[in-house]
Amino acid sequence: MNKKTEQALEEIAQKTLLMDTLKTRDTPGDFTDVAVWQVRRALEQAYQLGLKQGKEQ
């Protein structure tokens, strides 16, 4: 995965899933409760990102 994609996914996680980071910290902070509608929205955003990046190639 390239750096641009990693940054975009990090942004989705922060804005949609309200997570600080997607990096593993080996702490209880690695686990969080997320509503199903947040997961759905994050997946939709990631899917759209993939479509966009696929068209750019």
N, CA, C and O atoms as CSV, one atom per row, in Angstrom:
chain,resi,resn,atom,element,x,y,z
A,1,MET,N,N,0.860,-1.175,0.000
A,1,MET,CA,C,0.000,0.000,0.000
A,1,MET,C,C,0.903,1.235,0.000
A,1,MET,O,O,1.871,1.311,0.756
A,2,ASN,N,N,0.573,2.187,-0.850
A,2,ASN,CA,C,1.416,3.378,-0.912
A,2,ASN,C,C,1.064,4.367,0.198
A,2,ASN,O,O,0.034,4.250,0.861
A,3,LYS,N,N,1.944,5.333,0.374
A,3,LYS,CA,C,1.810,6.309,1.465
A,3,LYS,C,C,0.525,7.134,1.339
A,3,LYS,O,O,-0.120,7.442,2.341
A,4,LYS,N,N,0.162,7.485,0.113
A,4,LYS,CA,C,-1.051,8.288,-0.119
A,4,LYS,C,C,-2.302,7.523,0.339
A,4,LYS,O,O,-3.192,8.100,0.965
A,5,THR,N,N,-2.362,6.238,0.029
A,5,THR,CA,C,-3.500,5.412,0.432
A,5,THR,C,C,-3.533,5.252,1.942
A,5,THR,O,O,-4.597,5.348,2.554
A,6,GLU,N,N,-2.378,5.009,2.545
A,6,GLU,CA,C,-2.309,4.879,4.004
A,6,GLU,C,C,-2.816,6.140,4.688
A,6,GLU,O,O,-3.555,6.063,5.669
A,7,GLN,N,N,-2.424,7.293,4.176
A,7,GLN,CA,C,-2.863,8.559,4.763
A,7,GLN,C,C,-4.373,8.750,4.605
A,7,GLN,O,O,-5.041,9.244,5.514
A,8,ALA,N,N,-4.901,8.358,3.454
A,8,ALA,CA,C,-6.341,8.487,3.214
A,8,ALA,C,C,-7.125,7.577,4.155
A,8,ALA,O,O,-8.150,7.989,4.700
A,9,LEU,N,N,-6.655,6.345,4.353
A,9,LEU,CA,C,-7.332,5.425,5.271
A,9,LEU,C,C,-7.245,5.918,6.715
A,9,LEU,O,O,-8.197,5.781,7.483
A,10,GLU,N,N,-6.121,6.479,7.070
A,10,GLU,CA,C,-5.952,7.056,8.417
A,10,GLU,C,C,-6.959,8.176,8.635
A,10,GLU,O,O,-7.552,8.294,9.707
A,11,GLU,N,N,-7.147,8.997,7.606
A,11,GLU,CA,C,-8.114,10.097,7.690
A,11,GLU,C,C,-9.545,9.574,7.839
A,11,GLU,O,O,-10.326,10.113,8.623
A,12,ILE,N,N,-9.886,8.529,7.088
A,12,ILE,CA,C,-11.208,7.912,7.225
A,12,ILE,C,C,-11.400,7.402,8.645
A,12,ILE,O,O,-12.450,7.620,9.248
A,13,ALA,N,N,-10.402,6.731,9.176
A,13,ALA,CA,C,-10.495,6.194,10.536
A,13,ALA,C,C,-10.674,7.316,11.558
A,13,ALA,O,O,-11.456,7.186,12.499
A,14,GLN,N,N,-9.956,8.400,11.370
A,14,GLN,CA,C,-10.036,9.504,12.325
A,14,GLN,C,C,-11.382,10.222,12.254
A,14,GLN,O,O,-12.003,10.495,13.282
A,15,LYS,N,N,-11.824,10.522,11.044
A,15,LYS,CA,C,-13.051,11.306,10.891
A,15,LYS,C,C,-14.326,10.486,11.043
A,15,LYS,O,O,-15.304,10.963,11.619
A,16,THR,N,N,-14.323,9.266,10.535
A,16,THR,CA,C,-15.550,8.470,10.516
A,16,THR,C,C,-15.656,7.527,11.708
A,16,THR,O,O,-16.731,7.363,12.283
A,17,LEU,N,N,-14.541,6.910,12.076
A,17,LEU,CA,C,-14.563,5.937,13.181
A,17,LEU,C,C,-14.106,6.549,14.500
A,17,LEU,O,O,-14.122,5.886,15.537
A,18,LEU,N,N,-13.696,7.819,14.459
A,18,LEU,CA,C,-13.245,8.554,15.639
A,18,LEU,C,C,-12.078,7.863,16.349
A,18,LEU,O,O,-12.015,7.825,17.578
A,19,MET,N,N,-11.154,7.315,15.545
A,19,MET,CA,C,-9.957,6.653,16.065
A,19,MET,C,C,-8.778,7.613,15.957
A,19,MET,O,O,-8.685,8.388,15.005
A,20,ASP,N,N,-7.892,7.559,16.925
A,20,ASP,CA,C,-6.705,8.408,16.897
A,20,ASP,C,C,-5.758,8.002,15.773
A,20,ASP,O,O,-5.211,8.853,15.071
A,21,THR,N,N,-5.570,6.694,15.609
A,21,THR,CA,C,-4.610,6.181,14.649
A,21,THR,C,C,-4.975,4.751,14.255
A,21,THR,O,O,-5.740,4.084,14.951
A,22,LEU,N,N,-4.430,4.293,13.152
A,22,LEU,CA,C,-4.571,2.897,12.749
A,22,LEU,C,C,-3.316,2.100,13.085
A,22,LEU,O,O,-3.238,0.906,12.797
A,23,LYS,N,N,-2.333,2.764,13.697
A,23,LYS,CA,C,-1.100,2.091,14.081
A,23,LYS,C,C,-1.313,1.259,15.346
A,23,LYS,O,O,-1.997,1.685,16.276
A,24,THR,N,N,-0.719,0.069,15.363
A,24,THR,CA,C,-0.796,-0.783,16.542
A,24,THR,C,C,0.108,-0.211,17.623
A,24,THR,O,O,1.276,0.087,17.373
A,25,ARG,N,N,-0.440,-0.060,18.835
A,25,ARG,CA,C,0.333,0.480,19.955
A,25,ARG,C,C,0.501,-0.535,21.069
A,25,ARG,O,O,1.186,-0.270,22.057
A,26,ASP,N,N,-0.126,-1.710,20.913
A,26,ASP,CA,C,-0.081,-2.757,21.944
A,26,ASP,C,C,-0.544,-2.236,23.302
A,26,ASP,O,O,0.066,-2.506,24.336
A,27,THR,N,N,-1.644,-1.478,23.268
A,27,THR,CA,C,-2.261,-0.952,24.475
A,27,THR,C,C,-3.764,-1.174,24.370
A,27,THR,O,O,-4.262,-1.516,23.297
A,28,PRO,N,N,-4.490,-0.985,25.463
A,28,PRO,CA,C,-5.954,-1.086,25.380
A,28,PRO,C,C,-6.553,-0.094,24.381
A,28,PRO,O,O,-7.676,-0.292,23.919
A,29,GLY,N,N,-5.823,0.962,24.044
A,29,GLY,CA,C,-6.287,1.939,23.070
A,29,GLY,C,C,-6.415,1.377,21.663
A,29,GLY,O,O,-7.005,2.010,20.787
A,30,ASP,N,N,-5.855,0.168,21.444
A,30,ASP,CA,C,-5.986,-0.482,20.140
A,30,ASP,C,C,-7.398,-1.007,19.913
A,30,ASP,O,O,-7.750,-1.368,18.790
A,31,PHE,N,N,-8.202,-1.053,20.960
A,31,PHE,CA,C,-9.575,-1.569,20.873
A,31,PHE,C,C,-10.552,-0.428,21.131
A,31,PHE,O,O,-10.367,0.387,22.034
A,32,THR,N,N,-11.605,-0.396,20.303
A,32,THR,CA,C,-12.592,0.666,20.459
A,32,THR,C,C,-13.964,0.159,20.044
A,32,THR,O,O,-14.076,-0.732,19.202
A,33,ASP,N,N,-15.001,0.726,20.634
A,33,ASP,CA,C,-16.368,0.408,20.226
A,33,ASP,C,C,-16.754,1.334,19.085
A,33,ASP,O,O,-16.555,2.547,19.154
A,34,VAL,N,N,-17.305,0.748,18.042
A,34,VAL,CA,C,-17.694,1.524,16.865
A,34,VAL,C,C,-19.096,1.089,16.457
A,34,VAL,O,O,-19.396,-0.104,16.417
A,35,ALA,N,N,-19.944,2.051,16.159
A,35,ALA,CA,C,-21.310,1.756,15.714
A,35,ALA,C,C,-21.286,1.186,14.303
A,35,ALA,O,O,-20.404,1.506,13.506
A,36,VAL,N,N,-22.262,0.341,14.005
A,36,VAL,CA,C,-22.308,-0.288,12.683
A,36,VAL,C,C,-22.435,0.740,11.568
A,36,VAL,O,O,-21.880,0.542,10.487
A,37,TRP,N,N,-23.158,1.839,11.808
A,37,TRP,CA,C,-23.299,2.852,10.764
A,37,TRP,C,C,-21.965,3.560,10.507
A,37,TRP,O,O,-21.722,4.029,9.395
A,38,GLN,N,N,-21.098,3.643,11.523
A,38,GLN,CA,C,-19.768,4.210,11.312
A,38,GLN,C,C,-18.923,3.271,10.461
A,38,GLN,O,O,-18.212,3.716,9.560
A,39,VAL,N,N,-18.998,1.976,10.744
A,39,VAL,CA,C,-18.248,0.987,9.969
A,39,VAL,C,C,-18.723,1.017,8.521
A,39,VAL,O,O,-17.909,1.012,7.597
A,40,ARG,N,N,-20.034,1.048,8.325
A,40,ARG,CA,C,-20.583,1.090,6.964
A,40,ARG,C,C,-20.086,2.318,6.213
A,40,ARG,O,O,-19.664,2.214,5.061
A,41,ARG,N,N,-20.132,3.464,6.851
A,41,ARG,CA,C,-19.686,4.711,6.211
A,41,ARG,C,C,-18.191,4.649,5.885
A,41,ARG,O,O,-17.778,5.073,4.806
A,42,ALA,N,N,-17.390,4.130,6.796
A,42,ALA,CA,C,-15.950,4.014,6.559
A,42,ALA,C,C,-15.666,3.067,5.395
A,42,ALA,O,O,-14.790,3.335,4.573
A,43,LEU,N,N,-16.404,1.967,5.327
A,43,LEU,CA,C,-16.223,1.030,4.215
A,43,LEU,C,C,-16.629,1.663,2.888
A,43,LEU,O,O,-15.964,1.458,1.873
A,44,GLU,N,N,-17.712,2.426,2.893
A,44,GLU,CA,C,-18.140,3.123,1.676
A,44,GLU,C,C,-17.072,4.112,1.218
A,44,GLU,O,O,-16.773,4.208,0.027
A,45,GLN,N,N,-16.504,4.842,2.165
A,45,GLN,CA,C,-15.467,5.815,1.820
A,45,GLN,C,C,-14.218,5.117,1.278
A,45,GLN,O,O,-13.623,5.579,0.305
A,46,ALA,N,N,-13.824,4.017,1.899
A,46,ALA,CA,C,-12.655,3.271,1.430
A,46,ALA,C,C,-12.915,2.693,0.038
A,46,ALA,O,O,-12.015,2.689,-0.803
A,47,TYR,N,N,-14.110,2.213,-0.211
A,47,TYR,CA,C,-14.474,1.683,-1.524
A,47,TYR,C,C,-14.385,2.782,-2.587
A,47,TYR,O,O,-13.818,2.572,-3.660
A,48,GLN,N,N,-14.940,3.939,-2.285
A,48,GLN,CA,C,-14.888,5.067,-3.218
A,48,GLN,C,C,-13.446,5.493,-3.476
A,48,GLN,O,O,-13.092,5.842,-4.602
A,49,LEU,N,N,-12.628,5.466,-2.453
A,49,LEU,CA,C,-11.208,5.782,-2.599
A,49,LEU,C,C,-10.553,4.798,-3.571
A,49,LEU,O,O,-9.785,5.210,-4.441
A,50,GLY,N,N,-10.846,3.520,-3.432
A,50,GLY,CA,C,-10.291,2.503,-4.324
A,50,GLY,C,C,-10.734,2.699,-5.760
A,50,GLY,O,O,-9.936,2.552,-6.686
A,51,LEU,N,N,-12.004,3.030,-5.950
A,51,LEU,CA,C,-12.501,3.295,-7.303
A,51,LEU,C,C,-11.766,4.488,-7.931
A,51,LEU,O,O,-11.354,4.443,-9.090
A,52,LYS,N,N,-11.619,5.530,-7.152
A,52,LYS,CA,C,-10.948,6.743,-7.634
A,52,LYS,C,C,-9.501,6.446,-8.003
A,52,LYS,O,O,-9.027,6.866,-9.059
A,53,GLN,N,N,-8.801,5.727,-7.136
A,53,GLN,CA,C,-7.399,5.429,-7.397
A,53,GLN,C,C,-7.257,4.484,-8.591
A,53,GLN,O,O,-6.287,4.584,-9.342
A,54,GLY,N,N,-8.202,3.578,-8.773
A,54,GLY,CA,C,-8.169,2.672,-9.909
A,54,GLY,C,C,-8.329,3.408,-11.222
A,54,GLY,O,O,-7.692,3.053,-12.214
A,55,LYS,N,N,-9.169,4.424,-11.242
A,55,LYS,CA,C,-9.383,5.215,-12.451
A,55,LYS,C,C,-8.165,6.080,-12.786
A,55,LYS,O,O,-7.919,6.390,-13.951
A,56,GLU,N,N,-7.411,6.465,-11.762
A,56,GLU,CA,C,-6.238,7.309,-11.970
A,56,GLU,C,C,-5.073,6.529,-12.560
A,56,GLU,O,O,-4.144,7.125,-13.106
A,57,GLN,N,N,-5.108,5.224,-12.461
A,57,GLN,CA,C,-3.976,4.422,-12.957
A,57,GLN,C,C,-4.097,4.102,-14.407
A,57,GLN,O,O,-3.226,3.437,-14.968
